[in-house]
Amino acid sequence: MVTPLAATLLVLRLPDVGVAGYWQLLELFDSPLQFLNQPIQSLRSLLNPAAADMLTRFRADPEMSDVGRQLSLDLAYLESQSDLHCLIYDNPLYPRLLREIPRPPPLLFVRGDPNCLSLPQLAIVGSRNPSGGGSENAERFAHYMAERGFAITSGLALGIDAAAHRGALRAGGKTIAVMGTGINLIYPARHRQLAQDIVDNGGALVSEFPLGTASHACNFPQRNRIISGLSGGTLVVEAAVKSGSLITASYALQHDREVFAIPGSIHNPLARGCHQLIRQGATLVETAQDIVDQLAGLLSYKRQESKSAKSHQPELFDEPAVTDNEPMLGVDEQILLQALGYDPLPVDLLAERTGLDVGNLSAQLIGLEIKGLIQQVGACYQRL
């Protein structure tokens, strides 16, 4: 007997069906099972000849047909992976926000904790070849947002994506990587350890693509709609005018989600995409607190939602609530803030007062700026 999961896997393995074709079929049939039980002649007008022939061979001999053998391999692999979950659209763990987008993924492969897909999320995206400041902004914004209860969602790519994932991990928060390959293939390969760290720290890897799907260029714009669909808002850190990050932002606008952009120098080509978004109505952000303020309603709603489902998801929201208190500060940040007082001071005098080396001092100053506690005035810093 074919299960609902097997039926979904089978339909998505048919040539040229894909997500769009799947939902077109579901407009005619109640489920993939009902579709598969129809006479093959009645389905030929709905499928291309290769898909109809493949389905005919499956019905004649499921174990020997190409798609039948592939289905058996898929199911065996899923059963062998204790940390891998397959969420079909009507699964209670399928994230509610993702259900709201047009033609959502019929099925999600999730390695790690599927519960984290229902956390309040901020997507952070940007260039694969960012400036040093861009990478630093991505990591620090992710760190700050993760400390305040948001999961950080990105695409596991080089550059801004990786910095965002690492910032969330450094904060002890959860992060979600949406992949443009099958869940069993990590791309780029150099991010295998990062992917494992994400899973080991309570996050998740997510893919809608069949097992074994390679990193085709056309997959990445498709996966970007999942990044924005899972998230209450999308932050673009650095991006050229023509980039995948702007595709993600475009999906976010289509999904009626918030879009945030960090401005940059007019001489930086990677700032032009952000400036374009701001001209089109994206929210200009200078500190991570700007985003927290904008998405606080989502965080509050999600907490209430989790309380009502507490018996089913007892550990879904353990992150600190957003409050009116000052952000949590590290020891060095506390020393620096106390030394700063309320008058503008230059870096060399701050180094003398705190005893911090210049590298560490600069990092702490940037962190306090992002948290909205200090600002730079010329060559000095002052407390807000």
C-alpha positions as CSV (number, residue, x, y, z in Angstrom):
1,M,0.0,0.0,0.0
2,V,1.3,3.5,-1.0
3,T,1.4,5.9,2.0
4,P,0.6,9.6,1.7
5,L,4.3,10.4,2.0
6,A,5.3,7.8,-0.6
7,A,2.6,9.1,-3.0
8,T,3.9,12.7,-2.6
9,L,7.5,11.5,-3.2
10,L,6.4,9.6,-6.2
11,V,4.4,12.4,-7.8
12,L,7.3,14.8,-7.3
13,R,9.7,12.3,-9.0
14,L,7.6,12.3,-12.2
15,P,9.3,14.3,-15.0
16,D,8.4,18.0,-15.3
17,V,5.8,17.9,-12.5
18,G,7.6,20.0,-10.0
19,V,5.9,22.3,-7.5
20,A,3.7,24.1,-10.0
21,G,2.5,20.9,-11.6
22,Y,1.9,19.3,-8.2
23,W,-0.5,22.1,-7.1
24,Q,-2.2,22.0,-10.5
25,L,-2.9,18.4,-10.0
26,L,-4.1,19.0,-6.4
27,E,-6.7,21.4,-7.8
28,L,-8.3,18.4,-9.6
29,F,-7.7,15.7,-7.0
30,D,-8.0,15.7,-3.2
31,S,-4.6,14.1,-2.7
32,P,-1.6,12.5,-4.5
33,L,-3.1,9.1,-3.6
34,Q,-6.4,9.9,-5.4
35,F,-4.4,11.1,-8.4
36,L,-2.3,7.9,-8.5
37,N,-5.5,5.8,-8.4
38,Q,-7.0,7.3,-11.5
39,P,-7.0,5.3,-14.8
40,I,-3.8,6.0,-16.7
41,Q,-5.7,7.1,-19.8
42,S,-7.5,9.8,-17.9
43,L,-4.1,11.1,-16.7
44,R,-2.3,11.3,-20.0
45,S,-3.9,14.7,-20.8
46,L,-2.5,16.0,-17.5
47,L,1.1,14.7,-17.8
48,N,3.8,14.9,-20.4
49,P,4.4,11.6,-22.3
50,A,7.5,10.7,-20.3
51,A,5.7,11.1,-17.0
52,A,2.7,9.1,-18.2
53,D,4.9,6.3,-19.4
54,M,6.9,6.3,-16.2
55,L,3.7,6.0,-14.2
56,T,2.4,3.2,-16.5
57,R,5.6,1.2,-15.9
58,F,5.3,1.8,-12.1
59,R,1.8,0.4,-12.1
60,A,2.8,-2.7,-14.1
61,D,5.8,-3.5,-11.9
62,P,6.5,-1.1,-9.0
63,E,9.6,-2.9,-7.8
64,M,11.3,-3.0,-11.3
65,S,10.2,0.4,-12.7
66,D,12.8,3.2,-12.6
67,V,10.6,5.5,-10.4
68,G,9.6,2.5,-8.2
69,R,13.3,1.7,-7.5
70,Q,14.0,5.4,-6.8
71,L,11.1,5.6,-4.4
72,S,12.4,2.5,-2.5
73,L,15.8,4.1,-2.2
74,D,14.2,7.4,-1.0
75,L,12.1,5.7,1.7
76,A,15.1,3.5,2.8
77,Y,17.3,6.5,3.2
78,L,14.7,8.5,5.1
79,E,14.2,5.5,7.5
80,S,17.9,5.2,8.0
81,Q,18.4,8.8,9.1
82,S,17.2,9.4,12.7
83,D,17.5,13.2,12.5
84,L,15.8,13.5,9.1
85,H,12.1,14.4,9.0
86,C,9.8,14.6,6.0
87,L,6.9,17.1,6.4
88,I,4.2,16.9,3.9
89,Y,1.9,19.9,3.6
90,D,-0.8,18.7,6.0
91,N,1.7,17.7,8.7
92,P,1.1,19.6,12.0
93,L,4.7,20.5,12.1
94,Y,4.7,22.1,8.6
95,P,5.3,25.9,9.4
96,R,2.2,28.0,9.3
97,L,3.8,31.1,7.7
98,L,5.2,29.0,4.8
99,R,1.7,27.6,4.2
100,E,0.6,31.2,3.4
101,I,2.8,31.7,0.3
102,P,1.6,30.9,-3.2
103,R,2.4,27.3,-4.2
104,P,4.4,26.4,-1.1
105,P,6.6,23.3,-1.0
106,P,4.4,20.2,-1.1
107,L,7.1,18.5,1.1
108,L,10.0,19.6,3.2
109,F,13.0,17.5,4.1
110,V,14.2,18.7,7.5
111,R,17.4,17.6,9.1
112,G,17.5,18.6,12.8
113,D,14.6,19.9,14.9
114,P,11.4,20.5,12.8
115,N,9.9,22.5,15.7
116,C,12.3,25.3,15.1
117,L,10.6,26.1,11.7
118,S,7.7,27.6,13.7
119,L,9.9,29.9,15.7
120,P,9.7,33.7,14.8
121,Q,12.4,34.1,12.2
122,L,14.4,36.8,10.5
123,A,16.0,36.0,7.2
124,I,19.4,37.6,6.6
125,V,20.7,37.5,3.1
126,G,23.4,39.2,1.0
127,S,26.4,39.0,-1.2
128,R,28.5,35.9,-1.5
129,N,31.5,38.2,-1.7
130,P,30.8,40.8,0.9
131,S,33.1,43.5,2.3
132,G,34.6,42.9,5.7
133,G,32.1,45.4,7.1
134,G,29.2,43.5,5.5
135,S,30.2,40.2,7.0
136,E,30.7,41.8,10.4
137,N,27.2,43.5,10.2
138,A,25.6,40.2,9.2
139,E,27.2,38.3,12.1
140,R,26.5,41.0,14.7
141,F,22.9,41.6,13.6
142,A,22.3,37.8,13.7
143,H,23.8,37.6,17.1
144,Y,21.7,40.4,18.5
145,M,18.4,39.0,17.0
146,A,19.2,35.5,18.1
147,E,19.7,36.7,21.7
148,R,16.2,38.2,21.5
149,G,14.4,35.0,20.5
150,F,14.5,35.1,16.8
151,A,15.8,32.2,14.7
152,I,18.0,33.3,11.9
153,T,17.2,31.9,8.5
154,S,19.5,32.0,5.5
155,G,20.8,29.9,2.6
156,L,24.1,28.3,3.8
157,A,25.9,30.1,1.0
158,L,29.3,31.8,1.2
159,G,29.6,35.3,2.5
160,I,26.6,37.0,4.2
161,D,24.7,33.7,4.7
162,A,27.5,32.0,6.5
163,A,28.2,35.1,8.6
164,A,24.5,35.2,9.7
165,H,24.4,31.5,10.6
166,R,27.6,31.9,12.6
167,G,26.4,35.0,14.4
168,A,23.3,33.1,15.6
169,L,25.3,30.1,16.7
170,R,27.8,32.3,18.6
171,A,24.8,33.8,20.5
172,G,23.6,30.3,21.4
173,G,20.5,30.8,19.3
174,K,18.9,28.7,16.6
175,T,19.5,29.1,12.9
176,I,17.9,27.5,9.8
177,A,19.6,26.8,6.5
178,V,17.4,26.5,3.4
179,M,19.3,24.6,0.8
180,G,19.3,24.7,-3.0
181,T,20.3,21.0,-3.2
182,G,18.9,17.7,-1.9
183,I,19.0,17.5,1.9
184,N,21.8,14.8,1.5
185,L,24.2,17.1,-0.4
186,I,25.8,20.0,1.3
187,Y,26.7,22.9,-1.0
188,P,29.2,24.5,-0.8
189,A,31.1,21.5,0.5
190,R,33.3,23.7,2.7
191,H,30.2,24.3,4.8
192,R,29.7,20.7,5.9
193,Q,30.9,21.6,9.4
194,L,28.8,24.7,9.6
195,A,25.8,22.6,8.5
196,Q,26.5,20.1,11.3
197,D,26.9,22.8,13.8
198,I,23.5,24.2,12.9
199,V,21.9,20.8,13.5
200,D,23.9,20.1,16.7
201,N,22.8,23.4,18.2
202,G,19.1,22.8,17.8
203,G,18.6,24.4,14.3
204,A,17.7,22.7,11.0
205,L,18.7,22.2,7.4
206,V,15.7,22.4,5.0
207,S,15.2,21.4,1.4
208,E,12.2,20.9,-0.8
209,F,14.3,19.2,-3.6
210,P,14.3,15.4,-4.1
211,L,17.2,13.5,-2.5
212,G,20.3,13.7,-4.6
213,T,19.4,16.9,-6.4
214,A,22.7,18.7,-7.3
215,S,23.3,22.5,-7.1
216,H,21.7,23.7,-10.3
217,A,21.6,27.4,-10.7
218,C,17.8,27.4,-11.2
219,N,17.3,25.9,-7.8
220,F,18.5,28.9,-5.8
221,P,15.9,31.4,-6.8
222,Q,13.3,28.7,-6.0
223,R,14.7,28.1,-2.6
224,N,14.8,31.9,-1.9
225,R,11.0,31.9,-1.7
226,I,11.2,29.4,1.2
227,I,13.7,31.7,3.1
228,S,11.3,34.6,2.9
229,G,8.2,32.4,3.4
230,L,9.5,31.1,6.7
231,S,10.4,34.5,8.0
232,G,8.5,37.5,9.4
233,G,11.0,39.8,7.8
234,T,14.1,39.8,5.5
235,L,17.2,41.8,6.2
236,V,19.5,42.5,3.1
237,V,23.0,43.4,4.3
238,E,24.9,43.9,1.1
239,A,23.7,43.1,-2.4
240,A,24.4,44.2,-6.0
241,V,21.4,45.5,-8.0
242,K,21.1,42.1,-9.8
243,S,21.4,39.5,-7.2
244,G,19.7,36.5,-5.5
245,S,19.3,38.6,-2.4
246,L,17.0,41.0,-4.1
247,I,15.0,38.0,-5.4
248,T,14.5,37.0,-1.8
249,A,13.5,40.5,-0.9
250,S,11.1,40.5,-3.8
251,Y,9.5,37.3,-2.6
252,A,9.2,38.8,0.9
253,L,7.3,41.8,-0.5
254,Q,5.0,39.4,-2.5
255,H,4.4,37.5,0.7
256,D,3.5,40.7,2.6
257,R,6.5,40.4,4.9
258,E,8.8,43.1,6.2
259,V,12.0,44.0,4.2
260,F,14.9,45.7,5.9
261,A,18.1,47.0,4.3
262,I,21.4,48.4,5.7
263,P,22.6,51.5,3.8
264,G,26.2,51.8,2.8
265,S,28.6,54.1,1.0
266,I,27.5,55.4,-2.4
267,H,30.9,54.2,-3.7
268,N,30.3,50.6,-2.7
269,P,28.6,48.6,-5.5
270,L,27.3,46.1,-2.9
271,A,25.3,48.9,-1.3
272,R,23.4,49.7,-4.5
273,G,21.0,46.8,-4.1
274,C,20.1,48.0,-0.5
275,H,19.7,51.6,-1.7
276,Q,17.3,50.4,-4.4
277,L,15.3,48.5,-1.9
278,I,15.1,51.5,0.4
279,R,13.9,53.7,-2.5
280,Q,11.2,51.0,-3.1
281,G,10.0,51.2,0.5
282,A,12.2,48.8,2.5
283,T,12.9,49.9,6.0
284,L,16.3,51.5,6.5
285,V,17.9,50.0,9.6
286,E,21.0,51.3,11.4
287,T,20.7,49.1,14.5
288,A,19.4,45.6,15.1
289,Q,17.0,47.1,17.7
290,D,15.2,48.8,14.7
291,I,14.3,45.3,13.5
292,V,13.3,44.0,16.9
293,D,10.9,47.0,17.3
294,Q,9.4,46.3,13.9
295,L,9.0,42.5,14.5
296,A,8.1,42.6,18.2
297,G,4.5,41.9,17.4
298,L,5.4,38.7,15.6
299,L,7.6,37.6,18.5
300,S,4.7,38.2,20.9
301,Y,2.2,36.4,18.7
302,K,4.5,33.4,18.4
303,R,5.0,33.2,22.1
304,Q,1.2,33.2,22.7
305,E,0.8,30.6,20.0
306,S,3.5,28.4,21.6
307,K,1.8,28.7,25.0
308,S,-1.4,27.4,23.6
309,A,0.4,24.4,22.1
310,K,2.7,23.9,25.1
311,S,1.6,20.3,25.7
312,H,2.7,19.4,22.2
313,Q,5.9,21.6,21.9
314,P,7.2,22.0,25.5
315,E,10.6,23.4,24.6
316,L,9.7,25.5,21.5
317,F,10.4,28.9,22.9
318,D,13.1,29.1,25.5
319,E,14.7,32.4,24.2
320,P,14.5,35.6,26.3
321,A,11.5,37.7,25.7
322,V,11.8,41.2,24.2
323,T,11.5,43.7,27.0
324,D,12.1,47.4,27.6
325,N,15.3,46.6,29.5
326,E,18.8,47.3,28.1
327,P,20.3,44.5,25.9
328,M,22.3,41.8,27.6
329,L,26.0,42.9,27.7
330,G,29.2,41.0,27.9
331,V,31.8,41.8,30.6
332,D,34.0,43.9,28.3
333,E,31.0,45.8,27.0
334,Q,30.0,46.6,30.6
335,I,33.5,47.9,31.3
336,L,33.5,49.9,28.2
337,L,30.1,51.5,28.8
338,Q,31.1,52.4,32.3
339,A,34.4,53.9,31.2
340,L,32.7,55.9,28.4
341,G,30.4,57.9,30.7
342,Y,28.3,60.4,28.9
343,D,30.9,62.6,27.2
344,P,32.4,62.0,23.7
345,L,35.8,60.2,24.1
346,P,38.4,59.2,21.5
347,V,39.5,55.5,21.1
348,D,43.0,56.0,22.6
349,L,41.5,57.4,25.8
350,L,39.0,54.6,26.0
351,A,41.8,52.0,25.5
352,E,43.7,53.7,28.4
353,R,40.7,53.7,30.7
354,T,39.6,50.1,30.0
355,G,42.9,48.4,29.4
356,L,41.4,46.6,26.3
357,D,43.6,46.2,23.3
358,V,42.6,48.2,20.2
359,G,41.3,45.2,18.3
360,N,39.0,44.0,21.1
361,L,38.0,47.6,21.9
362,S,36.9,48.2,18.3
363,A,34.8,45.0,18.3
364,Q,33.1,46.0,21.5
365,L,32.4,49.6,20.2
366,I,30.8,48.1,17.1
367,G,28.7,45.8,19.2
368,L,27.5,48.6,21.4
369,E,26.7,50.7,18.3
370,I,24.6,47.8,16.9
371,K,22.8,47.5,20.2
372,G,21.9,51.2,20.0
373,L,23.8,52.1,23.2
374,I,26.5,54.4,21.8
375,Q,27.1,56.4,18.7
376,Q,30.2,57.6,16.8
377,V,30.7,61.4,16.7
378,G,33.6,62.3,14.5
379,A,36.7,60.5,15.9
380,C,34.9,60.0,19.3
381,Y,32.2,57.8,20.8
382,Q,29.5,58.9,23.1
383,R,26.8,57.1,25.1
384,L,23.1,57.5,24.1
